[in-house]
Amino acid sequence: MILPLLLAAASAPPMTALDAERAFIADAQQHGQWTAFRHFAAPDALMFVPQPTNAQSFLKDRKDPPVSVFWWPGRSYLSCDGGVAVNTGPWVREGGKLVGYFTTVWQRQPDGGWKWIYDGGDALKSPRAEGGDIKPVVASCSGRPKIPVSLDRSSAAGHTSAGGKSADSTLYWTWIVGRKGGRTFRAMLWDGKRHRPVVLDNINGE
């Protein structure tokens, strides 16, 4: 009886980035918001508070709020090689009195699981109409994608910018943050001929 169960587990498909997002959400509701953020963050994950900050260092001794924010994936984009995904969607607080959106970049780990490496978002005046039984939009595997911009971290004229990409370059993202915390995040997905924008977040600074 045990052997069939082990065989079934071995043949089960690996967790997707959408599965990881939903597990992250459930963990936040059950165990606490910042506890879940720490658990699902990669060692080099970035948060913006409002400047780019190592998430694990920022969250190390942070106490969970009494009630976690609740969010859900509304759209998902996946590199051709399956190694990187960008999820975005709505969040709500206080039973829907406060609403906004999030964007999370996920990276597949050597064990087949996922960790997030970028987390951002902002408040909105009205909620996004996104969600449900969504499926990831997968980058094309044809052609030879080349990243047209530098993804190295740089600082100039009061702005800091950087980015990242999948190993096959079919999905890449960039961010730029100003001195006062205003930030732009852009994710680009390869369609076989060019990278096209799929996520564009403009976040106002204080």
CYANA upper distance limits for C-alpha pairs under 8 A (distance plus 0.5 A):
  1 MET  CA      5 LEU  CA      7.43
  2 ILE  CA      6 LEU  CA      6.83
  3 LEU  CA      7 LEU  CA      6.66
  4 PRO  CA      8 ALA  CA      6.55
  5 LEU  CA      9 ALA  CA      6.70
  6 LEU  CA     10 ALA  CA      6.66
  7 LEU  CA     11 SER  CA      6.74
  8 ALA  CA     12 ALA  CA      6.61
 14 PRO  CA    112 GLY  CA      6.80
 14 PRO  CA    113 GLY  CA      7.98
 15 MET  CA     19 ASP  CA      6.35
 15 MET  CA     20 ALA  CA      7.33
 15 MET  CA    112 GLY  CA      7.67
 15 MET  CA    113 GLY  CA      6.78
 15 MET  CA    114 TRP  CA      8.38
 16 THR  CA     20 ALA  CA      6.77
 16 THR  CA    113 GLY  CA      8.43
 16 THR  CA    114 TRP  CA      8.33
 17 ALA  CA     21 GLU  CA      6.64
 17 ALA  CA     85 ALA  CA      6.86
 17 ALA  CA     87 ASN  CA      8.42
 17 ALA  CA    106 TRP  CA      7.08
 17 ALA  CA    108 ARG  CA      8.45
 17 ALA  CA    114 TRP  CA      7.04
 18 LEU  CA     22 ARG  CA      6.74
 18 LEU  CA     73 PRO  CA      7.78
 18 LEU  CA     76 SER  CA      7.84
 18 LEU  CA     87 ASN  CA      8.01
 18 LEU  CA    136 PRO  CA      8.38
 19 ASP  CA     23 ALA  CA      6.58
 20 ALA  CA     24 PHE  CA      6.53
 20 ALA  CA    113 GLY  CA      8.27
 20 ALA  CA    114 TRP  CA      6.82
 20 ALA  CA    115 LYS  CA      8.44
 21 GLU  CA     25 ILE  CA      6.76
 21 GLU  CA     72 TRP  CA      8.25
 21 GLU  CA     73 PRO  CA      7.73
 21 GLU  CA     87 ASN  CA      8.38
 22 ARG  CA     26 ALA  CA      6.69
 22 ARG  CA     72 TRP  CA      7.60
 22 ARG  CA     73 PRO  CA      8.29
 23 ALA  CA     27 ASP  CA      6.52
 24 PHE  CA     28 ALA  CA      6.74
 24 PHE  CA     36 ALA  CA      6.75
 24 PHE  CA     37 PHE  CA      8.03
 24 PHE  CA     40 PHE  CA      7.17
 25 ILE  CA     29 GLN  CA      6.97
 25 ILE  CA     36 ALA  CA      8.40
 25 ILE  CA     70 PHE  CA      7.36
 25 ILE  CA     71 TRP  CA      7.17
 25 ILE  CA     72 TRP  CA      7.83
 26 ALA  CA     30 GLN  CA      6.67
 27 ASP  CA     31 HIS  CA      6.05
 27 ASP  CA     32 GLY  CA      7.50
 27 ASP  CA     33 GLN  CA      8.30
 27 ASP  CA     36 ALA  CA      6.01
 28 ALA  CA     32 GLY  CA      5.12
 28 ALA  CA     33 GLN  CA      4.87
 28 ALA  CA     34 TRP  CA      7.81
 28 ALA  CA     35 THR  CA      7.51
 28 ALA  CA     36 ALA  CA      5.43
 28 ALA  CA     37 PHE  CA      8.02
 28 ALA  CA     68 SER  CA      6.73
 28 ALA  CA     69 VAL  CA      8.45
 29 GLN  CA     33 GLN  CA      7.35
 29 GLN  CA     67 VAL  CA      8.17
 29 GLN  CA     68 SER  CA      6.40
 29 GLN  CA     70 PHE  CA      8.01
 31 HIS  CA     35 THR  CA      7.03
 31 HIS  CA     36 ALA  CA      7.33
 32 GLY  CA     36 ALA  CA      6.66
 32 GLY  CA     64 ASP  CA      5.91
 32 GLY  CA     65 PRO  CA      7.73
 32 GLY  CA     66 PRO  CA      8.45
 32 GLY  CA     67 VAL  CA      8.11
 32 GLY  CA     68 SER  CA      6.74
 33 GLN  CA     37 PHE  CA      6.87
 33 GLN  CA     64 ASP  CA      6.03
 33 GLN  CA     65 PRO  CA      7.29
 33 GLN  CA     67 VAL  CA      8.25
 33 GLN  CA     68 SER  CA      5.45
 33 GLN  CA     69 VAL  CA      7.53
 34 TRP  CA     38 ARG  CA      6.63
 34 TRP  CA     59 LEU  CA      7.09
 34 TRP  CA     62 ARG  CA      7.27
 34 TRP  CA     63 LYS  CA      7.38
 34 TRP  CA     64 ASP  CA      5.78
 34 TRP  CA     65 PRO  CA      8.43
 35 THR  CA     39 HIS  CA      6.74
 35 THR  CA     64 ASP  CA      7.27
 36 ALA  CA     40 PHE  CA      6.69
 37 PHE  CA     41 ALA  CA      6.46
 37 PHE  CA     59 LEU  CA      8.32
 38 ARG  CA     55 ALA  CA      8.11
 38 ARG  CA     56 GLN  CA      6.65
 38 ARG  CA     59 LEU  CA      7.02
 38 ARG  CA     60 LYS  CA      8.05
 40 PHE  CA    114 TRP  CA      8.21
 40 PHE  CA    115 LYS  CA      5.75
 40 PHE  CA    116 TRP  CA      6.73
 41 ALA  CA     45 ALA  CA      6.33
 41 ALA  CA     55 ALA  CA      7.75
 41 ALA  CA     56 GLN  CA      7.64
 41 ALA  CA    115 LYS  CA      5.79
 41 ALA  CA    116 TRP  CA      5.47
 41 ALA  CA    117 ILE  CA      6.86
 42 ALA  CA     56 GLN  CA      8.44
 42 ALA  CA    115 LYS  CA      5.71
 42 ALA  CA    116 TRP  CA      6.35
 42 ALA  CA    117 ILE  CA      6.22
 43 PRO  CA     55 ALA  CA      8.36
 43 PRO  CA     56 GLN  CA      6.91
 44 ASP  CA     54 ASN  CA      6.72
 44 ASP  CA     55 ALA  CA      7.82
 44 ASP  CA     56 GLN  CA      8.10
 44 ASP  CA    117 ILE  CA      7.17
 45 ALA  CA     54 ASN  CA      6.40
 45 ALA  CA     55 ALA  CA      5.94
 45 ALA  CA     56 GLN  CA      7.66
 45 ALA  CA    116 TRP  CA      7.01
 45 ALA  CA    117 ILE  CA      4.43
 45 ALA  CA    118 TYR  CA      6.18
 45 ALA  CA    119 ASP  CA      8.47
 46 LEU  CA     52 PRO  CA      6.68
 46 LEU  CA     53 THR  CA      6.04
 46 LEU  CA     54 ASN  CA      5.44
 46 LEU  CA     55 ALA  CA      5.64
 46 LEU  CA    117 ILE  CA      6.45
 46 LEU  CA    118 TYR  CA      5.47
 46 LEU  CA    119 ASP  CA      7.03
 47 MET  CA     51 GLN  CA      8.45
 47 MET  CA     52 PRO  CA      6.26
 47 MET  CA     53 THR  CA      5.85
 47 MET  CA     54 ASN  CA      6.90
 47 MET  CA     55 ALA  CA      5.84
 47 MET  CA    118 TYR  CA      6.83
 47 MET  CA    119 ASP  CA      5.99
 47 MET  CA    120 GLY  CA      7.07
 48 PHE  CA     52 PRO  CA      4.98
 48 PHE  CA     53 THR  CA      6.32
 48 PHE  CA    119 ASP  CA      8.24
 48 PHE  CA    120 GLY  CA      7.30
 49 VAL  CA     53 THR  CA      7.43
 49 VAL  CA    181 GLY  CA      8.37
 50 PRO  CA    180 LYS  CA      8.29
 50 PRO  CA    181 GLY  CA      5.35
 50 PRO  CA    182 GLY  CA      8.29
 50 PRO  CA    205 GLY  CA      8.04
 51 GLN  CA    177 VAL  CA      7.41
 51 GLN  CA    179 ARG  CA      8.45
 51 GLN  CA    181 GLY  CA      6.48
 52 PRO  CA    177 VAL  CA      8.48
 53 THR  CA     57 SER  CA      8.37
 53 THR  CA     58 PHE  CA      7.40
 54 ASN  CA     58 PHE  CA      6.75
 55 ALA  CA     59 LEU  CA      6.42
 56 GLN  CA     60 LYS  CA      6.23
 58 PHE  CA     62 ARG  CA      7.94
 64 ASP  CA     68 SER  CA      8.18
 68 SER  CA     93 ARG  CA      8.23
 69 VAL  CA     91 TRP  CA      7.37
 69 VAL  CA     92 VAL  CA      6.64
 69 VAL  CA     93 ARG  CA      5.73
 70 PHE  CA     91 TRP  CA      6.04
 70 PHE  CA     92 VAL  CA      5.94
 70 PHE  CA     93 ARG  CA      7.03
 71 TRP  CA     89 GLY  CA      7.73
 71 TRP  CA     90 PRO  CA      6.20
 71 TRP  CA     91 TRP  CA      4.50
 71 TRP  CA     92 VAL  CA      6.80
 71 TRP  CA    102 PHE  CA      8.36
 72 TRP  CA     89 GLY  CA      6.43
 72 TRP  CA     90 PRO  CA      6.56
 72 TRP  CA     91 TRP  CA      7.17
 72 TRP  CA    131 GLY  CA      7.26
 73 PRO  CA     87 ASN  CA      6.64
 73 PRO  CA     88 THR  CA      6.12
 73 PRO  CA     89 GLY  CA      5.15
 73 PRO  CA     90 PRO  CA      7.56
 73 PRO  CA    130 GLU  CA      8.19
 73 PRO  CA    131 GLY  CA      6.36
 73 PRO  CA    134 ILE  CA      8.48
 74 GLY  CA     87 ASN  CA      7.96
 74 GLY  CA     88 THR  CA      6.34
 74 GLY  CA     89 GLY  CA      4.69
 74 GLY  CA     90 PRO  CA      7.35
 74 GLY  CA    130 GLU  CA      5.00
 74 GLY  CA    131 GLY  CA      4.45
 74 GLY  CA    132 GLY  CA      7.68
 74 GLY  CA    134 ILE  CA      7.49
 75 ARG  CA     87 ASN  CA      6.32
 75 ARG  CA     88 THR  CA      5.94
 75 ARG  CA     89 GLY  CA      6.77
 75 ARG  CA    130 GLU  CA      7.87
 75 ARG  CA    131 GLY  CA      7.67
 75 ARG  CA    134 ILE  CA      7.34
 75 ARG  CA    135 LYS  CA      8.23
 75 ARG  CA    136 PRO  CA      7.49
 76 SER  CA     85 ALA  CA      7.39
 76 SER  CA     86 VAL  CA      6.19
 76 SER  CA     87 ASN  CA      4.90
 76 SER  CA     88 THR  CA      6.98
 76 SER  CA    134 ILE  CA      8.32
 76 SER  CA    135 LYS  CA      7.46
 76 SER  CA    136 PRO  CA      5.11
 76 SER  CA    137 VAL  CA      6.68
 77 TYR  CA     85 ALA  CA      5.92
 77 TYR  CA     86 VAL  CA      5.68
 77 TYR  CA     87 ASN  CA      6.98
 77 TYR  CA    136 PRO  CA      5.70
 77 TYR  CA    137 VAL  CA      5.26
 77 TYR  CA    138 VAL  CA      6.39
 77 TYR  CA    139 ALA  CA      8.02
 77 TYR  CA    189 LEU  CA      8.08
 77 TYR  CA    198 VAL  CA      8.39
 78 LEU  CA     82 GLY  CA      6.62
 78 LEU  CA     83 GLY  CA      8.15
 78 LEU  CA     84 VAL  CA      6.48
 78 LEU  CA     85 ALA  CA      4.87
 78 LEU  CA     86 VAL  CA      7.14
 78 LEU  CA    136 PRO  CA      6.72
 78 LEU  CA    137 VAL  CA      6.59
 78 LEU  CA    138 VAL  CA      5.21
 78 LEU  CA    139 ALA  CA      6.68
 78 LEU  CA    171 LEU  CA      7.71
 79 SER  CA     83 GLY  CA      6.84
 79 SER  CA     84 VAL  CA      6.11
 79 SER  CA     85 ALA  CA      6.85
 79 SER  CA    138 VAL  CA      6.41
 79 SER  CA    139 ALA  CA      5.62
 79 SER  CA    166 SER  CA      6.97
 79 SER  CA    168 ASP  CA      8.18
 79 SER  CA    169 SER  CA      8.37
 79 SER  CA    170 THR  CA      5.94
 79 SER  CA    171 LEU  CA      5.66
 79 SER  CA    189 LEU  CA      7.91
 80 CYS  CA    138 VAL  CA      6.55
 80 CYS  CA    139 ALA  CA      5.41
 80 CYS  CA    140 SER  CA      6.53
 80 CYS  CA    141 CYS  CA      5.92
 80 CYS  CA    168 ASP  CA      7.80
 80 CYS  CA    170 THR  CA      6.68
 80 CYS  CA    171 LEU  CA      8.43
 81 ASP  CA    141 CYS  CA      8.47
 81 ASP  CA    166 SER  CA      8.30
 81 ASP  CA    167 ALA  CA      8.11
 81 ASP  CA    168 ASP  CA      6.97
 82 GLY  CA    108 ARG  CA      8.20
 83 GLY  CA    107 GLN  CA      6.39
 83 GLY  CA    108 ARG  CA      5.55
 83 GLY  CA    166 SER  CA      6.77
 83 GLY  CA    167 ALA  CA      7.81
 84 VAL  CA    105 VAL  CA      7.74
 84 VAL  CA    106 TRP  CA      6.16
 84 VAL  CA    107 GLN  CA      5.15
 84 VAL  CA    108 ARG  CA      6.73
 84 VAL  CA    165 LYS  CA      8.19
 84 VAL  CA    166 SER  CA      6.04
 84 VAL  CA    171 LEU  CA      7.86
 85 ALA  CA    105 VAL  CA      6.31
 85 ALA  CA    106 TRP  CA      5.62
 85 ALA  CA    107 GLN  CA      7.11
 85 ALA  CA    171 LEU  CA      8.46
 86 VAL  CA    103 THR  CA      7.52
 86 VAL  CA    104 THR  CA      6.25
 86 VAL  CA    105 VAL  CA      5.00
 86 VAL  CA    106 TRP  CA      6.69
 86 VAL  CA    187 ALA  CA      8.10
 87 ASN  CA    103 THR  CA      6.22
 87 ASN  CA    104 THR  CA      5.78
 87 ASN  CA    105 VAL  CA      6.96
 87 ASN  CA    106 TRP  CA      8.29
 88 THR  CA    101 TYR  CA      7.63
 88 THR  CA    102 PHE  CA      5.99
 88 THR  CA    103 THR  CA      4.78
 88 THR  CA    104 THR  CA      6.84
 88 THR  CA    199 VAL  CA      8.43
 89 GLY  CA    101 TYR  CA      5.93
 89 GLY  CA    102 PHE  CA      6.18
 89 GLY  CA    103 THR  CA      7.35
 89 GLY  CA    128 ARG  CA      7.84
 89 GLY  CA    130 GLU  CA      6.93
 89 GLY  CA    131 GLY  CA      7.62
 90 PRO  CA     99 VAL  CA      7.76
 90 PRO  CA    100 GLY  CA      6.20
 90 PRO  CA    101 TYR  CA      4.70
 90 PRO  CA    102 PHE  CA      6.77
 90 PRO  CA    127 PRO  CA      7.17
 90 PRO  CA    128 ARG  CA      6.32
 90 PRO  CA    129 ALA  CA      8.48
 90 PRO  CA    130 GLU  CA      7.51
 91 TRP  CA     99 VAL  CA      6.19
 91 TRP  CA    100 GLY  CA      5.69
 91 TRP  CA    101 TYR  CA      5.79
 91 TRP  CA    102 PHE  CA      7.27
 92 VAL  CA     96 GLY  CA      5.57
 92 VAL  CA     97 LYS  CA      7.85
 92 VAL  CA     98 LEU  CA      6.19
 92 VAL  CA     99 VAL  CA      4.97
 92 VAL  CA    100 GLY  CA      6.96
 93 ARG  CA     97 LYS  CA      6.79
 93 ARG  CA     98 LEU  CA      5.55
 93 ARG  CA     99 VAL  CA      6.85
 94 GLU  CA     98 LEU  CA      6.86
 98 LEU  CA    123 ALA  CA      8.02
 98 LEU  CA    124 LEU  CA      8.47
 99 VAL  CA    123 ALA  CA      6.35
 99 VAL  CA    124 LEU  CA      6.20
 99 VAL  CA    125 LYS  CA      7.48
 99 VAL  CA    126 SER  CA      7.16
 99 VAL  CA    127 PRO  CA      6.20
100 GLY  CA    121 GLY  CA      7.82
100 GLY  CA    122 ASP  CA      6.08
100 GLY  CA    123 ALA  CA      4.41
100 GLY  CA    124 LEU  CA      5.00
100 GLY  CA    125 LYS  CA      8.09
100 GLY  CA    126 SER  CA      8.11
100 GLY  CA    127 PRO  CA      6.78
100 GLY  CA    128 ARG  CA      8.16
101 TYR  CA    121 GLY  CA      5.87
101 TYR  CA    122 ASP  CA      6.22
101 TYR  CA    123 ALA  CA      6.98
101 TYR  CA    124 LEU  CA      7.74
101 TYR  CA    127 PRO  CA      8.46
101 TYR  CA    128 ARG  CA      7.98
102 PHE  CA    119 ASP  CA      7.78
102 PHE  CA    120 GLY  CA      6.15
102 PHE  CA    121 GLY  CA      4.56
102 PHE  CA    122 ASP  CA      7.22
103 THR  CA    118 TYR  CA      8.37
103 THR  CA    119 ASP  CA      6.38
103 THR  CA    120 GLY  CA      5.82
103 THR  CA    121 GLY  CA      6.27
104 THR  CA    116 TRP  CA      7.06
104 THR  CA    117 ILE  CA      8.03
104 THR  CA    118 TYR  CA      6.03
104 THR  CA    119 ASP  CA      5.12
104 THR  CA    120 GLY  CA      7.08
105 VAL  CA    116 TRP  CA      6.10
105 VAL  CA    117 ILE  CA      6.18
105 VAL  CA    118 TYR  CA      5.49
105 VAL  CA    119 ASP  CA      7.16
106 TRP  CA    114 TRP  CA      6.76
106 TRP  CA    115 LYS  CA      6.09
106 TRP  CA    116 TRP  CA      4.70
106 TRP  CA    117 ILE  CA      6.39
106 TRP  CA    118 TYR  CA      7.86
107 GLN  CA    114 TRP  CA      6.04
107 GLN  CA    115 LYS  CA      6.06
107 GLN  CA    116 TRP  CA      6.60
107 GLN  CA    117 ILE  CA      7.27
108 ARG  CA    112 GLY  CA      6.59
108 ARG  CA    113 GLY  CA      6.23
108 ARG  CA    114 TRP  CA      4.93
108 ARG  CA    115 LYS  CA      7.10
109 GLN  CA    113 GLY  CA      5.77
109 GLN  CA    114 TRP  CA      5.92
109 GLN  CA    115 LYS  CA      7.39
121 GLY  CA    201 ASP  CA      8.00
121 GLY  CA    203 ILE  CA      7.73
122 ASP  CA    203 ILE  CA      6.68
139 ALA  CA    170 THR  CA      6.53
139 ALA  CA    171 LEU  CA      7.56
139 ALA  CA    189 LEU  CA      6.29
139 ALA  CA    190 TRP  CA      5.76
139 ALA  CA    191 ASP  CA      6.49
139 ALA  CA    192 GLY  CA      8.40
140 SER  CA    170 THR  CA      7.79
140 SER  CA    190 TRP  CA      6.36
140 SER  CA    191 ASP  CA      5.51
140 SER  CA    192 GLY  CA      5.67
141 CYS  CA    170 THR  CA      8.16
141 CYS  CA    192 GLY  CA      7.25
142 SER  CA    192 GLY  CA      5.58
143 GLY  CA    192 GLY  CA      5.83
143 GLY  CA    193 LYS  CA      7.02
144 ARG  CA    192 GLY  CA      8.37
145 PRO  CA    168 ASP  CA      8.33
145 PRO  CA    169 SER  CA      6.47
145 PRO  CA    170 THR  CA      6.67
145 PRO  CA    190 TRP  CA      7.42
145 PRO  CA    192 GLY  CA      8.20
145 PRO  CA    193 LYS  CA      8.12
145 PRO  CA    194 ARG  CA      7.58
145 PRO  CA    195 HIS  CA      8.22
146 LYS  CA    169 SER  CA      7.08
147 ILE  CA    169 SER  CA      7.22
147 ILE  CA    172 TYR  CA      8.14
150 SER  CA    162 ALA  CA      8.31
150 SER  CA    163 GLY  CA      8.47
151 LEU  CA    162 ALA  CA      5.59
151 LEU  CA    163 GLY  CA      5.03
151 LEU  CA    164 GLY  CA      6.36
151 LEU  CA    174 THR  CA      7.31
152 ASP  CA    161 SER  CA      8.35
152 ASP  CA    162 ALA  CA      5.81
152 ASP  CA    163 GLY  CA      7.18
153 ARG  CA    160 THR  CA      7.70
153 ARG  CA    161 SER  CA      6.06
153 ARG  CA    162 ALA  CA      4.71
153 ARG  CA    163 GLY  CA      7.76
154 SER  CA    160 THR  CA      6.21
154 SER  CA    161 SER  CA      5.98
154 SER  CA    162 ALA  CA      7.00
155 SER  CA    159 HIS  CA      6.03
155 SER  CA    160 THR  CA      4.83
155 SER  CA    161 SER  CA      6.95
156 ALA  CA    160 THR  CA      7.11
158 GLY  CA    178 GLY  CA      6.45
158 GLY  CA    179 ARG  CA      5.77
159 HIS  CA    176 ILE  CA      7.15
159 HIS  CA    177 VAL  CA      6.08
159 HIS  CA    178 GLY  CA      4.91
159 HIS  CA    179 ARG  CA      6.57
160 THR  CA    176 ILE  CA      6.10
160 THR  CA    177 VAL  CA      5.89
160 THR  CA    178 GLY  CA      7.04
161 SER  CA    174 THR  CA      7.81
161 SER  CA    175 TRP  CA      6.03
161 SER  CA    176 ILE  CA      4.63
161 SER  CA    177 VAL  CA      6.87
162 ALA  CA    174 THR  CA      6.26
162 ALA  CA    175 TRP  CA      6.19
162 ALA  CA    176 ILE  CA      7.20
163 GLY  CA    172 TYR  CA      7.86
163 GLY  CA    173 TRP  CA      5.81
163 GLY  CA    174 THR  CA      4.51
163 GLY  CA    175 TRP  CA      6.42
164 GLY  CA    172 TYR  CA      6.17
164 GLY  CA    173 TRP  CA      6.02
164 GLY  CA    174 THR  CA      7.15
165 LYS  CA    169 SER  CA      6.29
165 LYS  CA    170 THR  CA      8.19
165 LYS  CA    171 LEU  CA      6.21
165 LYS  CA    172 TYR  CA      4.49
165 LYS  CA    173 TRP  CA      6.81
166 SER  CA    170 THR  CA      6.94
166 SER  CA    171 LEU  CA      6.06
166 SER  CA    172 TYR  CA      6.83
170 THR  CA    189 LEU  CA      6.41
170 THR  CA    190 TRP  CA      5.30
170 THR  CA    195 HIS  CA      8.02
171 LEU  CA    187 ALA  CA      7.74
171 LEU  CA    188 MET  CA      6.21
171 LEU  CA    189 LEU  CA      5.22
171 LEU  CA    190 TRP  CA      6.76
171 LEU  CA    195 HIS  CA      8.32
172 TYR  CA    187 ALA  CA      6.34
172 TYR  CA    188 MET  CA      5.90
172 TYR  CA    189 LEU  CA      7.35
173 TRP  CA    185 PHE  CA      7.72
173 TRP  CA    186 ARG  CA      5.98
173 TRP  CA    187 ALA  CA      4.74
173 TRP  CA    188 MET  CA      6.56
174 THR  CA    185 PHE  CA      6.32
174 THR  CA    186 ARG  CA      5.91
174 THR  CA    187 ALA  CA      7.16
175 TRP  CA    183 ARG  CA      7.50
175 TRP  CA    184 THR  CA      5.99
175 TRP  CA    185 PHE  CA      4.91
175 TRP  CA    186 ARG  CA      6.94
176 ILE  CA    183 ARG  CA      6.06
176 ILE  CA    184 THR  CA      5.92
176 ILE  CA    185 PHE  CA      7.30
177 VAL  CA    181 GLY  CA      6.31
177 VAL  CA    182 GLY  CA      6.07
177 VAL  CA    183 ARG  CA      4.72
177 VAL  CA    184 THR  CA      7.10
178 GLY  CA    182 GLY  CA      5.77
178 GLY  CA    183 ARG  CA      6.86
178 GLY  CA    205 GLY  CA      8.40
180 LYS  CA    205 GLY  CA      5.89
180 LYS  CA    206 GLU  CA      6.58
181 GLY  CA    204 ASN  CA      7.60
181 GLY  CA    205 GLY  CA      4.75
181 GLY  CA    206 GLU  CA      7.07
182 GLY  CA    202 ASN  CA      8.22
182 GLY  CA    203 ILE  CA      6.00
182 GLY  CA    204 ASN  CA      4.96
182 GLY  CA    205 GLY  CA      4.21
182 GLY  CA    206 GLU  CA      7.87
183 ARG  CA    201 ASP  CA      8.38
183 ARG  CA    202 ASN  CA      6.50
183 ARG  CA    203 ILE  CA      5.44
183 ARG  CA    204 ASN  CA      6.99
183 ARG  CA    205 GLY  CA      7.57
184 THR  CA    200 LEU  CA      7.73
184 THR  CA    201 ASP  CA      6.02
184 THR  CA    202 ASN  CA      5.15
184 THR  CA    203 ILE  CA      6.60
185 PHE  CA    199 VAL  CA      8.09
185 PHE  CA    200 LEU  CA      6.21
185 PHE  CA    201 ASP  CA      5.50
185 PHE  CA    202 ASN  CA      7.19
186 ARG  CA    197 PRO  CA      7.46
186 ARG  CA    198 VAL  CA      8.16
186 ARG  CA    199 VAL  CA      6.00
186 ARG  CA    200 LEU  CA      5.08
186 ARG  CA    201 ASP  CA      6.99
187 ALA  CA    197 PRO  CA      6.38
187 ALA  CA    198 VAL  CA      6.28
187 ALA  CA    199 VAL  CA      5.51
187 ALA  CA    200 LEU  CA      7.17
188 MET  CA    195 HIS  CA      5.95
188 MET  CA    196 ARG  CA      5.70
188 MET  CA    197 PRO  CA      4.94
188 MET  CA    198 VAL  CA      6.24
188 MET  CA    199 VAL  CA      7.73
189 LEU  CA    195 HIS  CA      5.49
189 LEU  CA    196 ARG  CA      5.83
189 LEU  CA    197 PRO  CA      6.90
189 LEU  CA    198 VAL  CA      7.05
190 TRP  CA    194 ARG  CA      6.04
190 TRP  CA    195 HIS  CA      4.66
190 TRP  CA    196 ARG  CA      6.79
191 ASP  CA    195 HIS  CA      6.68
191 ASP  CA    196 ARG  CA      7.50
